[in-house]
């Protein structure tokens, strides 16, 4: 018994050590960036890991003075909100159709959607740009939102199909159908309320992806009034030299909303992922 207890304690201690190291390596870049945002270039180059002395709090005020941060923030919110809204609606509808309406017959269609996750987004940059240009959507909000929806839809369908398949009982759908609900009524009244955790999971991940997206925003948006917060902070980078304290402050401003959103919805994300992974 003592030997078994020692093994269990040692194993648990090892897991704690691994988790502590993982947390440290994850938190260190965030804390270091926050610390650097209160330094100037001389402090960063001479003592990159030392505490700021003196503290340069003017970096944040200088960013708002040099750049149109509120406009970039609003644009990122608009792109993220409408992308999340459209992706959640479409993925929930497709997930319901594939998991409850066609089932085995929808295997090919499901595979077709999932193949989209295997294609790097950089590989579709040129054809995506050509199509967006042909529809005169370059430098427009609908153009970048459509691009984000296309990129995120495969992942969202993958999550929602598995979640609805395992978390929405067939008996509820059959009972609703017997009571006279059509397919749309079953989807709106039965499936959506039961799929809230899955939708929250998809919405959170899609929001984080869109909020941090830089590549397509760089090639599709050029007008100052349309660029996202990512591109706005990118302007802090100079051609020959950069103020890295300002850059770090910009990264902090960019990261804060994403951290807040994840903190608010992390419980729903965990519930959504675990509920979609466990069979009844």
C-alpha positions in Angstrom: 0.0 0.0 0.0 2.8 2.4 0.9 4.6 1.7 -2.4 1.4 2.2 -4.4 0.8 5.5 -2.5 4.4 6.6 -3.3 4.0 5.9 -7.0 0.7 7.8 -7.1 2.2 10.8 -5.3 5.3 10.8 -7.5 3.2 10.6 -10.6 1.0 13.4 -9.5 4.0 15.5 -8.5 5.5 14.9 -12.0 2.3 16.0 -13.6 2.2 19.1 -11.5 5.8 19.9 -12.4 5.1 19.5 -16.2 2.0 21.7 -15.9 3.9 24.3 -14.0 6.6 24.4 -16.6 4.0 24.6 -19.3 2.2 27.5 -17.6 5.6 29.3 -17.1 6.5 29.0 -20.8 3.1 30.2 -21.8 2.8 33.1 -19.3 6.4 34.3 -19.7 6.0 35.9 -23.2 2.8 37.7 -22.1 4.5 39.0 -18.9 7.6 40.0 -20.8 5.7 41.8 -23.5 3.8 43.7 -20.8 7.1 44.6 -19.0 8.7 45.7 -22.3 5.7 48.0 -23.1 6.9 50.2 -20.2 10.5 50.5 -21.5 12.3 52.5 -24.2 14.8 51.1 -26.7 17.8 51.7 -24.5 16.4 49.7 -21.6 15.2 46.9 -23.9 18.7 46.5 -25.5 20.7 46.9 -22.3 18.5 44.9 -19.8 15.8 43.1 -21.7 14.7 41.0 -18.7 15.0 43.7 -16.0 12.2 45.6 -14.4 11.6 49.0 -16.2 13.6 51.7 -14.6 12.3 54.3 -15.1 8.8 53.2 -16.1 7.9 54.7 -19.5 4.1 54.9 -19.2 3.9 57.4 -22.1 4.2 54.5 -24.7 0.4 53.9 -24.5 -0.5 57.5 -24.8 1.9 57.9 -27.7 0.2 55.1 -29.6 -3.2 56.8 -29.3 -1.6 60.0 -30.4 0.2 58.5 -33.4 -2.4 56.0 -34.6 -6.2 55.8 -34.9 -6.5 53.0 -32.4 -10.3 53.5 -31.8 -11.1 53.1 -35.5 -8.9 50.0 -35.8 -10.5 48.6 -32.7 -14.0 49.2 -34.1 -13.1 47.6 -37.5 -11.8 44.5 -35.7 -14.9 44.3 -33.6 -17.1 44.6 -36.8 -15.2 41.9 -38.7 -15.1 39.6 -35.7 -18.7 40.0 -34.8 -20.2 39.4 -38.3 -17.8 36.6 -39.0 -18.8 34.8 -35.7 -22.5 35.4 -36.4 -22.4 34.0 -39.9 -20.1 31.1 -39.1 -22.1 30.0 -36.1 -25.4 30.1 -38.0 -24.1 28.3 -41.0 -22.1 25.7 -39.1 -25.0 24.9 -36.8 -27.3 24.4 -39.8 -24.8 22.2 -41.6 -24.0 20.3 -38.5 -27.6 19.6 -37.8 -28.2 18.5 -41.4 -25.1 16.2 -41.5 -25.6 14.6 -38.1 -29.4 14.3 -37.9 -31.0 14.6 -41.3 -28.8 12.6 -43.7 -26.4 10.7 -41.3 -24.6 8.0 -43.3 -25.5 9.5 -46.6 -23.8 12.8 -45.6 -20.4 11.1 -45.1 -19.1 12.3 -48.4 -20.3 15.9 -47.8 -18.9 15.9 -44.3 -15.5 14.7 -45.7 -15.7 17.4 -48.3 -16.1 20.1 -45.7 -13.4 18.7 -43.4 -10.9 18.6 -46.3 -10.9 22.4 -46.0 -9.1 22.1 -42.7 -6.2 20.4 -44.5 -5.5 23.2 -46.9 -3.2 26.0 -45.6 -4.9 29.4 -45.9 -1.7 30.7 -47.7 -2.4 28.2 -50.5 -5.7 29.8 -51.3 -4.5 33.4 -51.0 -4.1 34.0 -54.8 -7.4 32.4 -55.9 -9.2 34.1 -53.0 -7.8 37.5 -54.0 -8.7 37.0 -57.6 -12.3 36.1 -56.7 -12.7 39.0 -54.3 -11.3 41.3 -56.9 -13.7 40.0 -59.6 -16.6 40.8 -57.4 -15.2 44.3 -56.6 -14.9 43.5 -52.9 -11.2 44.6 -52.5 -10.9 47.2 -49.7 -14.5 46.6 -48.5 -15.8 45.2 -45.2 -18.0 42.5 -46.9 -14.9 41.3 -48.8 -12.8 40.6 -45.7 -15.8 39.2 -43.8 -16.6 36.7 -46.6 -12.9 35.7 -46.7 -12.9 35.1 -42.9 -16.2 33.1 -43.2 -14.7 30.8 -45.9 -11.5 30.3 -43.8 -13.3 29.4 -40.6 -16.3 27.5 -41.8 -14.6 24.0 -42.2 -13.4 24.1 -38.6 -16.8 25.2 -37.3 -18.6 22.5 -39.2 -16.3 19.9 -37.8 -17.0 21.0 -34.2 -20.7 21.5 -34.6 -21.4 18.2 -36.4 -19.7 16.2 -33.7 -21.3 18.2 -30.9 -24.9 18.0 -32.3 -24.4 14.3 -33.1 -23.5 13.4 -29.5 -25.3 16.0 -27.5 -28.7 16.3 -29.1 -30.8 13.2 -28.5 -32.6 11.7 -31.4 -35.7 11.1 -29.1 -36.2 14.9 -28.7 -36.1 15.5 -32.5 -38.5 12.6 -33.1 -40.9 13.9 -30.4 -40.8 17.4 -31.9 -41.5 16.0 -35.3 -44.4 13.9 -34.0 -45.8 17.1 -32.4 -45.9 18.8 -35.8 -42.6 20.7 -35.9 -41.0 21.0 -39.4 -37.3 20.7 -39.9 -36.8 24.5 -39.4 -38.9 24.4 -36.2 -36.9 21.5 -34.8 -33.6 23.3 -35.6 -34.7 26.6 -34.0 -36.7 25.3 -31.0 -34.8 22.2 -30.1 -31.3 22.0 -31.6 -30.1 25.5 -31.0 -31.0 25.7 -27.3 -29.3 22.3 -26.7 -26.2 23.4 -28.8 -25.5 26.6 -26.9 -22.2 25.2 -25.5 -21.0 24.1 -28.9 -22.0 27.5 -30.5 -20.1 29.3 -27.7 -17.0 27.1 -28.4 -17.1 27.8 -32.1 -17.8 31.5 -31.6 -14.9 31.9 -29.1 -12.4 30.2 -31.4 -13.6 32.0 -34.5 -13.4 35.3 -32.7 -9.9 34.7 -31.5 -8.8 33.6 -35.0 -10.3 36.6 -36.7 -9.1 39.0 -34.1 -5.5 37.8 -34.5 -5.7 37.4 -38.3 -3.1 39.5 -40.2 -2.3 37.9 -43.6 -5.6 38.4 -45.5 -6.2 41.7 -43.9 -2.8 42.9 -45.2 -3.5 41.8 -48.8 -7.2 42.8 -48.9 -7.4 46.0 -47.0 -5.5 49.2 -47.7 -7.8 52.1 -46.9 -6.9 53.6 -43.5 -10.6 53.7 -42.5 -11.0 50.0 -43.0 -7.8 48.4 -41.6 -8.0 46.2 -38.5 -6.3 46.8 -35.2 -3.6 44.3 -36.3 -2.7 46.4 -39.3 -3.0 49.6 -37.3 -0.4 48.4 -34.8 1.7 47.1 -37.7 2.3 50.8 -38.7 4.5 51.2 -35.6 7.2 49.2 -37.4 9.7 51.5 -39.0 11.6 50.8 -42.2 15.0 51.1 -40.7 14.4 51.3 -37.0 11.5 50.7 -34.6 10.5 51.8 -31.1 10.0 48.3 -29.6 8.5 49.8 -26.4 5.7 51.2 -28.6 5.4 47.9 -30.5 5.0 46.0 -27.2 2.4 48.5 -26.0 0.5 47.9 -29.3 0.7 44.2 -28.8 -0.7 44.6 -25.3 -3.6 46.7 -26.6 -4.3 44.1 -29.2 -4.1 41.1 -26.8 -6.3 42.5 -24.0 -9.7 42.1 -25.8 -8.9 38.5 -26.9 -7.8 37.6 -23.3 -11.1 39.1 -21.9 -13.2 37.2 -24.4 -11.5 33.9 -23.7 -11.7 34.5 -19.9 -15.5 35.1 -20.2 -16.3 32.1 -22.3 -13.6 29.6 -21.2 -16.2 27.6 -19.2 -18.5 27.3 -22.1 -15.6 26.3 -24.4 -14.6 23.5 -22.0 -18.2 22.3 -21.8 -18.7 22.4 -25.5 -15.5 20.4 -26.3 -16.1 17.8 -23.6 -19.8 17.4 -24.4 -19.1 16.9 -28.0 -16.5 14.3 -27.2 -18.4 12.0 -24.8 -21.0 9.6 -26.0 -24.3 9.1 -24.1 
